[in-house]
Amino acid sequence: MAMDYLMRTTFGLTALNIILLIALGYIYGKNWLKLKTSFTYGLLLFTVLFLLQNLTSFYFYITMIPYFVDMVSLHVFILTLLQTIAFLVLNVISWK
């Protein structure tokens, strides 16, 4: 029962991460089009790679959630939560 709740929460956080990364991609993409510096390109690439990682995770949660075991669910949740916090911080800083 606890695993089911953790994995559903992880699934929701991953969806939130995708939204946050799309927002960051918008900001960094706009900046790169204006500035064309390697730093802005690096930020955009960073965002795109994390977006691909989260889309992949989202897909695996949809297709393989019955195969996750209790021992893994807490670790996956904690890592996803930390990622969400980091992306929230980046969004707050980047939108200012």
N, C-alpha and C positions, 0 to 999 in steps of 0.2 A: 504494500500500500504506500509506504513512504517513497519507494522508488518511483512509483507511478506519478506521484505529486512532483518529485524532483525532476523527472524527465519532462513532464508537461511544462514546468516552470522553465527548464532549460530550453525547451522548444520555443516558448514565448520570448525569452531573452535573446535567442538567436534571431527571431523575427525582428525584434527591436534593434539588434545590431545591424541587420541589413538596412533598415530605415536610416539609422544613424550614419552608416557608411555611404549611403546614397547622398545624404545631405552633405557629408564631408567631400564626396566626389564632386558635387556641384560647386562647392566653394573653391576647392583646389583646382578644378578644371577651369573655372572662370579666371582664377589668378594666373594659371599657366598660360592661358590665351593672351592675357594682358602682358605678363612679364617675360615669359619664355626663358626662365632661368632653370638651372639644373635642380635647385632646391625645390621649386614649385613642381617640377616634373617628378622629383622623388616623392613628394607628398602625395601626388596623384597616383603614382605607381603603388605606393604603400597602401593607399585606400583601395585600389582595384584588387590587389592581391588579398587583402583581408576580406573584401567583399566576396571574392571567389571562394575563399576558405569557409566563410559563413554560409554561402549558398550551398556548398557541398555538404556541410554539416546539417543544414536544414533538410536537404534531400535524404540524407542517411537517417535522420530522426524520423522522417515520414515513412521510409521504407523498411527500416530495421529496428524500430523501437522495441518490438517484442523480444529481440535478441540481446538487448542490454541487460547486464547483470547488476545486482545490488552493489557489488564492490566497485563498479565503474561509475554509477550514476552520481554519487556525491562528488567525485573528482571532476567529472564533466561539468556538473553544475557550478562548482567553485571556479573553474577556469573560465566558463562562459560569463559568470557574474563579474569577475575581474575584468574581462574584456569589455563588457557593457559599461562598467564604471569608467574605464579608460576612454572609450569612444564618447561617452557623455562629456567628460572633461575636455577632450579635443573639440567637440562641437561647441561647447560654451566659449572656449578660448577663440576658436576660429570664426565664430559668428560676431565677435566683438569688433 
